[in-house]
Amino acid sequence: MLRLQCFIILLLIANSSCDRKLWTYTANVRDKQNWVEGKHQEHCNGLIFPETGSLNDFVIGQISVKSVVLPRRGDVGLYPGSRIIFDENSPDLINCVKLKPVDAKFWDDIRGWKDLEDPGNPAIPYHERLPSRYDDVIFNDVMDSRILSMLRDSPVKSIIVLKGNSEDLMLSHLYSNGKFIITNDTCSDPTGCSLSQMEVPYQNDVCYYASMVEPSHNCESPIVPWGFCQIPRCGASILIRNLKVGFRLERIKNKLRDYKSFTHASKVPGSRHVQVVFAEVNFTAVSLDEARDFYNLLQADNSYYSGDIQLLLSGPPLSDSYKIVKNAISMTLGSLLVAILVFGLLLLVFSPVFGNVDIRTRLLGSRPLATYVLRYDNIHDRGCTIDTVPSRSSSLVNLNHSFENPVYDQSTSRSTSNETLASVKQLIVDLQENPSGTNQAQAVEEQYECDKVPCAEEVQDEAKV
């Protein structure tokens, strides 16, 4: 079990030569960061827990409430010494609190750490925002610090617990695959101390949480400095290679304090290169001008012993007019693309090629819907033709069987000669009563004679035999 002395004297902490990392996540219901909108509600009817959450793991302590609305799903932790007193006349302001979902967090979640030496600095690489072997780790309250898991052993310089017993620190880990390794290391290299690649936190885990906090870039041609998970950002970076004898990283850091923008200088893990990053919370290109100034200083002043220097700058900020034009162009191109696709689809549907394609059969693989064919006999089956074009009524074979399906209805037979003869005779009688149909009757008679007499092609074939 880890046994460490609890440091209360903050003066000793302040004199530490390395960074101090504070774990900021807490599960205490009295912490305002766990309240909806971070303030008391207008109606003070009791303590209200969130309805849902992957894990509502709260620390209650001792409270006096009018009522408690428990979560539908989740856990409410009651630790030793916790006590809930129900009192309809309770004056405790906890009755005016509506809680947000509070989940235990992973050790590699950069959102849970605060650098007390340089808080809120966007120029710090992501892996350096987690504790290292040269950093002091501080917990405000052991019982409130909800760490979901440590995926590996975590080397740190020391652990400082401001409230509680350090022996209970591991109890705040719900699941733990690693342990703390106290190194008591202090960086003594004047060029800066570099972590080995094995000590750099798992990049996939760090970058997963980094993608949640990194704002979208507001500049042209963003850059990707080392240590920022390949996420484009605005600002500048200077990479110093081949450090000369006499190079001191502390002198670089002291000079960077003269600039208004956020800056950070550190060793690149696994190498002897030093990277200097210039960044802003709200990008205005001030960091670009200051990076150029510092780059020119390193080149002109040999007392910095810089060696090879590489400057990387992002583009200027995106103006409001540029954003409007860019959005307008995007919308125009998108609308044009949609119009082209619709026009092409209509052109394909109404093209002759599309009419001959059985899409339903290709896609579904099933037989097509039953089709009904109106049968005509304009040209004799044996190739006999006539000079005059018969009328539609005369070429109709049999109305009773005209709409039967010739493909799937195998029981349907063609009309017989007697049926055809009866239909033709009836049509002749109708035409005799109506003299205007003489031409049609003549065509029908010629067709009828053609049916009875063999065609010329058949007679010729029989002669050859």
Wavefront OBJ file of the C-alpha trace (Angstrom):
o trace
v 0.000 0.000 0.000
v 1.230 3.440 -0.920
v 2.343 5.412 2.123
v 3.189 9.078 1.655
v 3.272 12.026 3.960
v 0.557 14.651 3.461
v 2.071 18.053 2.696
v 0.146 21.006 4.038
v 2.704 23.748 3.766
v 2.112 25.217 0.302
v 5.402 27.089 0.440
v 7.274 23.846 0.027
v 5.109 23.012 -2.959
v 5.730 26.358 -4.600
v 9.500 25.877 -4.458
v 9.332 22.710 -6.532
v 11.560 22.989 -9.607
v 9.260 20.936 -11.837
v 5.604 21.221 -12.769
v 2.766 20.513 -10.383
v -0.241 18.731 -11.864
v -3.561 19.007 -10.029
v -6.314 16.396 -10.541
v -9.456 18.500 -11.005
v -12.243 15.919 -11.312
v -14.384 15.529 -8.245
v -17.581 13.632 -7.506
v -18.695 15.741 -4.545
v -22.258 17.015 -4.812
v -21.246 20.337 -3.232
v -18.754 21.121 -6.007
v -20.225 23.729 -8.370
v -18.612 22.158 -11.399
v -21.042 19.259 -10.935
v -24.125 21.511 -10.939
v -26.301 22.346 -13.937
v -25.162 25.781 -15.148
v -22.826 25.886 -12.134
v -25.336 27.644 -9.910
v -28.316 27.095 -7.611
v -31.736 26.531 -9.172
v -34.658 28.899 -8.641
v -36.822 26.248 -6.977
v -35.347 24.773 -3.798
v -37.347 21.585 -3.399
v -34.506 19.159 -2.838
v -31.404 17.609 -4.355
v -32.025 16.381 -7.906
v -29.751 13.799 -9.507
v -29.486 13.507 -13.312
v -31.905 11.084 -14.933
v -29.319 9.206 -16.966
v -25.578 8.736 -17.126
v -23.079 6.004 -17.851
v -21.962 6.103 -14.220
v -23.331 8.584 -11.708
v -20.791 8.087 -8.960
v -21.316 10.866 -6.426
v -19.861 11.549 -3.019
v -22.608 12.620 -0.653
v -20.883 13.446 2.602
v -23.349 14.795 5.179
v -26.326 16.767 3.881
v -29.763 17.900 5.060
v -32.392 17.860 2.312
v -36.112 18.253 1.856
v -36.163 15.476 -0.734
v -33.878 13.515 -3.043
v -34.668 12.636 -6.667
v -32.516 9.623 -7.487
v -31.215 8.819 -10.969
v -33.079 6.309 -13.093
v -29.794 4.640 -13.951
v -26.470 4.899 -12.151
v -24.840 4.636 -8.754
v -24.852 6.981 -5.792
v -21.824 6.333 -3.633
v -22.155 6.667 0.139
v -18.714 6.659 1.675
v -17.781 6.309 5.370
v -19.141 9.262 7.305
v -21.873 10.006 4.736
v -25.223 10.974 6.179
v -28.497 12.168 4.618
v -31.011 13.918 6.877
v -34.523 14.527 5.516
v -36.003 17.763 6.832
v -38.872 19.632 5.165
v -37.613 22.861 6.732
v -33.966 22.335 5.816
v -32.225 25.644 5.027
v -29.306 23.876 3.304
v -28.703 25.352 -0.160
v -28.064 21.837 -1.436
v -31.850 21.739 -1.845
v -31.447 24.189 -4.729
v -29.019 21.979 -6.667
v -29.627 19.989 -9.838
v -26.642 17.781 -10.637
v -25.022 16.988 -13.965
v -23.850 13.457 -14.776
v -20.563 12.934 -12.953
v -18.485 10.069 -14.258
v -15.213 8.707 -13.014
v -12.432 9.616 -15.452
v -9.391 7.885 -16.869
v -5.923 8.879 -15.763
v -5.023 9.708 -19.404
v -7.904 12.169 -19.769
v -6.096 15.490 -20.217
v -9.304 17.330 -19.294
v -8.846 16.171 -15.696
v -5.428 17.786 -15.175
v -4.423 21.356 -14.464
v -0.861 22.633 -14.686
v -0.501 24.934 -11.683
v 2.628 26.571 -13.126
v 1.042 27.393 -16.490
v -2.749 26.869 -16.366
v -4.762 26.978 -19.555
v -1.746 27.198 -21.862
v -2.767 25.893 -25.342
v 0.889 25.779 -26.449
v 1.688 22.778 -24.214
v 1.800 19.467 -26.140
v -0.882 17.028 -25.066
v 1.394 14.380 -23.582
v 3.012 17.037 -21.378
v -0.350 17.906 -19.859
v -0.260 14.571 -18.027
v 2.043 13.908 -15.052
v 5.559 12.663 -15.778
v 8.440 11.414 -13.666
v 9.486 15.026 -13.043
v 6.074 16.289 -11.878
v 4.391 16.542 -8.488
v 0.823 15.178 -8.504
v -1.678 16.894 -6.207
v -5.084 15.656 -5.037
v -7.384 18.024 -3.165
v -9.432 15.276 -1.527
v -8.744 11.578 -1.838
v -12.356 10.491 -1.435
v -13.650 12.980 -4.020
v -11.064 12.098 -6.666
v -12.758 9.599 -8.912
v -10.177 7.935 -11.180
v -11.735 5.242 -13.320
v -8.534 3.441 -14.209
v -4.778 3.669 -14.655
v -3.949 1.680 -17.750
v -0.291 1.350 -16.835
v 2.246 2.168 -14.149
v 2.552 5.950 -13.763
v 5.958 7.297 -12.710
v 5.643 10.629 -10.863
v 8.039 12.635 -8.760
v 5.725 12.722 -5.742
v 2.090 12.574 -4.675
v 0.638 15.286 -2.469
v -2.740 14.830 -0.763
v -4.212 18.023 0.682
v -7.161 16.354 2.388
v -7.475 12.757 3.490
v -5.145 9.856 3.947
v -2.744 9.001 1.158
v -3.223 5.315 2.000
v -6.794 5.640 0.715
v -5.652 7.034 -2.617
v -5.937 3.703 -4.408
v -9.506 3.370 -3.137
v -10.471 6.212 -5.457
v -9.523 3.948 -8.397
v -12.572 1.938 -9.429
v -10.505 -0.247 -11.753
v -6.736 -0.121 -11.878
v -4.271 -1.873 -14.139
v -1.291 0.085 -12.887
v 0.216 1.757 -9.861
v 2.078 4.876 -8.891
v 5.867 4.798 -9.100
v 7.500 7.507 -7.019
v 10.746 8.611 -8.724
v 11.819 11.753 -6.805
v 13.562 12.718 -10.041
v 14.645 16.275 -10.757
v 15.695 17.466 -14.179
v 19.365 18.435 -14.060
v 20.102 18.621 -17.809
v 20.545 22.299 -18.837
v 19.234 21.485 -22.332
v 16.032 20.037 -20.874
v 14.907 16.567 -19.896
v 13.361 14.328 -22.500
v 10.992 11.463 -21.809
v 11.663 8.168 -23.522
v 9.136 6.867 -26.002
v 8.145 4.203 -23.471
v 7.244 6.887 -20.933
v 5.093 8.908 -23.326
v 1.423 8.128 -22.565
v -0.483 5.969 -24.979
v -1.021 8.236 -27.952
v -4.384 6.742 -28.893
v -5.834 7.448 -25.451
v -4.382 10.951 -25.179
v -5.429 11.918 -28.705
v -8.943 10.608 -28.133
v -9.488 13.092 -25.309
v -7.515 15.827 -27.082
v -9.954 15.759 -29.992
v -12.707 16.738 -27.534
v -11.001 19.896 -26.283
v -9.140 21.222 -29.318
v -11.202 23.991 -30.994
v -11.545 24.165 -34.739
v -8.799 26.232 -36.356
v -9.656 29.733 -37.499
v -6.807 30.383 -39.889
v -5.515 29.608 -43.325
v -2.958 26.811 -43.719
v -2.925 25.505 -40.107
v 0.184 23.738 -38.827
v 0.717 20.463 -36.948
v 3.571 20.758 -34.402
v 4.928 17.657 -32.701
v 2.893 16.399 -29.767
v -0.530 17.640 -30.901
v -1.964 14.366 -32.269
v -1.856 15.508 -35.894
v -4.646 17.988 -35.142
v -4.249 21.166 -37.257
v -3.932 24.354 -35.234
v -3.159 28.028 -35.650
v 0.037 29.647 -34.467
v 3.720 28.904 -34.942
v 6.438 26.513 -33.874
v 10.226 26.667 -33.899
v 12.241 23.452 -33.963
v 15.843 23.746 -32.760
v 18.152 20.906 -33.884
v 21.828 20.155 -33.261
v 22.073 22.054 -29.994
v 25.466 23.614 -29.452
v 27.497 23.374 -26.289
v 26.265 26.034 -23.902
v 22.584 25.806 -24.850
v 20.297 26.366 -21.858
v 16.590 25.690 -22.050
v 15.893 27.869 -19.016
v 17.225 30.932 -20.857
v 14.838 30.205 -23.726
v 11.916 30.011 -21.300
v 12.894 33.272 -19.604
v 12.924 35.104 -22.941
v 9.542 33.658 -23.933
v 7.954 35.347 -20.896
v 8.374 38.702 -22.706
v 5.774 37.784 -25.307
v 2.028 38.290 -24.983
v 0.944 35.054 -26.663
v 1.083 31.654 -24.972
v 4.444 29.952 -25.387
v 6.054 26.685 -24.369
v 9.523 25.201 -24.874
v 10.399 21.558 -24.212
v 12.457 18.633 -25.418
v 10.941 16.362 -28.065
v 10.651 12.848 -26.524
v 13.318 10.432 -27.665
v 15.517 13.134 -29.193
v 17.755 16.107 -28.401
v 15.596 18.550 -30.359
v 13.804 21.432 -28.642
v 10.414 22.659 -29.822
v 9.052 26.130 -29.077
v 5.323 26.660 -29.649
v 3.445 29.970 -29.960
v -0.329 29.824 -29.591
v -3.417 31.886 -28.746
v -6.785 31.058 -27.263
v -8.501 33.346 -29.802
v -6.215 33.479 -32.804
v -5.381 37.020 -33.982
v -1.959 36.401 -35.638
v -0.071 38.034 -32.745
v 1.665 34.710 -32.168
v 2.913 34.730 -35.768
v 4.631 38.106 -35.386
v 6.159 37.131 -32.050
v 7.396 33.810 -33.442
v 9.130 35.639 -36.299
v 10.717 38.010 -33.816
v 12.007 35.167 -31.640
v 13.227 33.255 -34.713
v 15.224 36.283 -35.886
v 16.652 36.688 -32.372
v 17.912 33.089 -32.276
v 19.560 33.517 -35.652
v 21.211 36.817 -34.779
v 22.290 36.091 -31.202
v 24.897 33.334 -31.003
v 24.794 33.356 -27.229
v 21.671 31.153 -27.378
v 23.736 28.346 -28.981
v 20.686 27.326 -30.986
v 22.160 25.364 -33.874
v 19.793 24.622 -36.780
v 16.464 26.452 -36.563
v 13.261 25.720 -38.454
v 10.256 28.089 -38.346
v 6.742 26.833 -39.075
v 3.928 29.391 -39.398
v 0.214 29.012 -39.993
v -1.711 31.364 -42.247
v -3.491 34.555 -41.123
v -6.919 34.481 -39.461
v -9.979 33.881 -41.548
v -11.842 37.176 -41.975
v -15.612 37.374 -41.693
v -15.924 38.254 -45.378
v -13.695 35.310 -46.264
v -15.902 32.996 -44.218
v -19.025 34.333 -45.949
v -17.497 33.911 -49.406
v -16.195 30.455 -48.525
v -19.608 29.344 -47.272
v -21.319 30.827 -50.330
v -18.948 29.007 -52.681
v -19.463 25.749 -50.790
v -23.234 26.100 -50.966
v -23.109 27.000 -54.681
v -20.892 24.057 -55.549
v -23.054 21.734 -53.463
v -26.257 22.944 -55.149
v -24.636 22.609 -58.584
v -23.551 19.059 -57.811
v -27.072 18.116 -56.691
v -28.564 19.667 -59.848
v -26.133 17.730 -62.061
v -26.979 14.474 -60.312
v -30.738 15.058 -60.661
v -30.413 16.036 -64.345
v -28.251 13.008 -65.050
v -30.737 10.721 -63.322
v -33.648 12.127 -65.345
v -31.652 11.803 -68.566
v -30.898 8.181 -67.755
v -34.492 7.327 -66.873
v -35.924 8.744 -70.113
v -33.186 7.391 -72.391
v -33.953 4.453 -74.763
v -31.213 2.382 -73.164
v -32.842 2.647 -69.750
v -36.165 1.410 -71.207
v -34.588 -1.898 -72.230
v -33.046 -2.589 -68.827
v -34.968 -4.761 -66.408
v -33.746 -3.123 -63.187
v -36.178 -4.950 -60.960
v -34.962 -8.378 -62.070
v -31.287 -7.356 -61.740
v -31.601 -5.961 -58.264
v -34.108 -8.350 -56.715
v -33.332 -11.451 -58.745
v -37.011 -12.393 -58.915
v -39.234 -12.874 -61.927
v -40.792 -9.702 -63.337
v -44.387 -8.827 -62.820
v -46.835 -10.703 -65.106
v -47.345 -8.898 -68.425
v -50.395 -9.076 -70.639
v -50.008 -8.946 -74.407
v -52.679 -7.973 -76.882
v -52.147 -10.439 -79.758
v -52.302 -9.322 -83.339
v -51.678 -11.262 -86.540
v -50.750 -8.534 -89.013
v -48.198 -10.801 -90.656
v -48.866 -14.485 -91.109
v -46.783 -16.847 -89.012
v -45.464 -18.486 -92.143
v -44.187 -15.269 -93.677
v -47.139 -14.501 -95.968
v -47.592 -10.735 -96.489
v -50.309 -8.666 -98.049
v -50.117 -5.446 -99.912
v -52.766 -3.629 -97.973
v -52.434 -3.023 -94.267
v -55.292 -4.674 -92.390
v -57.275 -2.814 -89.797
v -56.708 -3.416 -86.101
v -60.045 -5.101 -85.680
v -59.344 -7.509 -88.553
v -55.912 -8.460 -87.215
v -57.195 -9.217 -83.749
v -56.895 -12.950 -83.160
v -59.262 -13.587 -80.271
v -60.615 -11.055 -77.796
v -61.384 -13.733 -75.207
v -57.729 -14.733 -74.972
v -56.004 -11.472 -75.922
v -54.925 -10.453 -72.403
v -53.712 -13.824 -71.254
v -50.039 -14.048 -70.336
v -48.173 -15.939 -73.062
v -45.103 -16.455 -70.834
v -46.550 -17.948 -67.648
v -49.977 -19.171 -68.681
v -49.060 -22.388 -70.475
v -52.666 -23.610 -70.559
v -53.745 -20.862 -72.933
v -53.898 -22.025 -76.592
v -54.044 -19.950 -79.705
v -57.388 -19.298 -81.293
v -58.658 -21.968 -83.686
v -59.412 -21.567 -87.363
v -63.129 -21.941 -86.677
v -63.037 -19.055 -84.209
v -61.111 -16.936 -86.699
v -63.525 -17.837 -89.486
v -66.529 -16.973 -87.371
v -64.999 -13.630 -86.399
v -64.190 -12.770 -90.011
v -67.649 -13.767 -91.266
v -69.306 -11.634 -88.613
v -67.073 -8.712 -89.568
v -68.006 -9.160 -93.275
v -71.703 -9.050 -92.409
v -71.135 -5.837 -90.436
v -69.235 -4.276 -93.310
v -71.951 -5.190 -95.834
v -74.463 -3.343 -93.713
v -72.043 -0.409 -93.627
v -70.799 0.299 -97.206
v -68.118 2.668 -95.981
v -66.110 -0.295 -94.752
v -65.615 -1.860 -98.256
v -61.893 -1.365 -98.247
v -61.598 -2.998 -94.854
v -63.683 -5.981 -96.002
v -61.505 -6.387 -99.063
v -58.414 -6.441 -96.864
v -59.975 -9.019 -94.629
v -60.938 -11.228 -97.588
v -57.394 -11.017 -98.936
v -56.101 -11.974 -95.546
v -58.561 -14.872 -95.405
v -57.545 -16.067 -98.875
v -53.909 -15.875 -97.806
v -54.652 -18.113 -94.857
v -56.152 -20.764 -97.128
v -53.566 -20.646 -99.928
v -49.939 -21.629 -99.242
v -47.423 -18.831 -99.555
v -45.104 -18.589 -102.528
v -42.081 -19.435 -100.386
v -43.660 -22.727 -99.265
v -44.600 -23.734 -102.835
v -41.064 -23.021 -103.969
v -39.644 -25.129 -101.153
v -41.906 -28.051 -101.998
v -40.827 -27.891 -105.664
v -37.198 -28.123 -104.633
v -37.933 -31.248 -102.609
l 1 2 3 4 5 6 7 8 9 10 11 12 13 14 15 16 17 18 19 20 21 22 23 24 25 26 27 28 29 30 31 32 33 34 35 36 37 38 39 40 41 42 43 44 45 46 47 48 49 50 51 52 53 54 55 56 57 58 59 60 61 62 63 64 65 66 67 68 69 70 71 72 73 74 75 76 77 78 79 80 81 82 83 84 85 86 87 88 89 90 91 92 93 94 95 96 97 98 99 100 101 102 103 104 105 106 107 108 109 110 111 112 113 114 115 116 117 118 119 120 121 122 123 124 125 126 127 128 129 130 131 132 133 134 135 136 137 138 139 140 141 142 143 144 145 146 147 148 149 150 151 152 153 154 155 156 157 158 159 160 161 162 163 164 165 166 167 168 169 170 171 172 173 174 175 176 177 178 179 180 181 182 183 184 185 186 187 188 189 190 191 192 193 194 195 196 197 198 199 200 201 202 203 204 205 206 207 208 209 210 211 212 213 214 215 216 217 218 219 220 221 222 223 224 225 226 227 228 229 230 231 232 233 234 235 236 237 238 239 240 241 242 243 244 245 246 247 248 249 250 251 252 253 254 255 256 257 258 259 260 261 262 263 264 265 266 267 268 269 270 271 272 273 274 275 276 277 278 279 280 281 282 283 284 285 286 287 288 289 290 291 292 293 294 295 296 297 298 299 300 301 302 303 304 305 306 307 308 309 310 311 312 313 314 315 316 317 318 319 320 321 322 323 324 325 326 327 328 329 330 331 332 333 334 335 336 337 338 339 340 341 342 343 344 345 346 347 348 349 350 351 352 353 354 355 356 357 358 359 360 361 362 363 364 365 366 367 368 369 370 371 372 373 374 375 376 377 378 379 380 381 382 383 384 385 386 387 388 389 390 391 392 393 394 395 396 397 398 399 400 401 402 403 404 405 406 407 408 409 410 411 412 413 414 415 416 417 418 419 420 421 422 423 424 425 426 427 428 429 430 431 432 433 434 435 436 437 438 439 440 441 442 443 444 445 446 447 448 449 450 451 452 453 454 455 456 457 458 459 460 461 462 463 464 465
